[in-house]
């Protein structure tokens, strides 16, 4: 789908045998639950990079 999209980055570890995700989120909520990240998807190949920081 082309256009601007909200991006959520998660770092939880998948459980075994289709169990729910386990572990503590390793990134601040601004990168997942309260994501401030967005980027545009254009026609063709897209490479999207984010510079993440642990403090704000």
SVG drawing of the C-alpha trace seen along z (x, -y; Angstrom):
<svg xmlns="http://www.w3.org/2000/svg" viewBox="-2 -14 22 40">
<polyline fill="none" stroke="black" stroke-width="0.4" points="0.0,0.0 1.6,-3.3 1.6,-6.4 2.6,-7.4 2.5,-4.7 2.9,-4.6 5.8,-2.3 6.0,-0.2 9.2,1.6 9.0,4.5 11.7,6.6 9.8,9.3 10.9,12.9 8.3,15.4 7.3,18.2 7.8,21.8 5.1,23.8 3.0,20.7 2.9,19.5 2.4,15.7 5.4,13.3 7.5,13.3 10.1,11.0 10.3,7.4 10.2,4.7 13.7,3.5 12.9,0.2 11.0,-2.8 7.3,-2.9 7.8,-5.8 9.0,-3.1 6.1,-0.6 3.0,-1.2 3.1,-5.0 5.1,-5.1 6.2,-8.5 7.7,-6.9 6.3,-7.3 7.6,-6.9 6.4,-7.0 6.1,-4.0 6.5,-4.8 6.1,-2.7 9.1,-0.4 11.7,0.8 11.8,-0.9 14.5,-0.8 13.5,-2.5 16.0,-3.1 15.4,-4.5 18.0,-5.9 16.8,-4.7 17.9,-6.2 17.3,-5.1 17.0,-8.5 15.0,-11.5"/>
</svg>
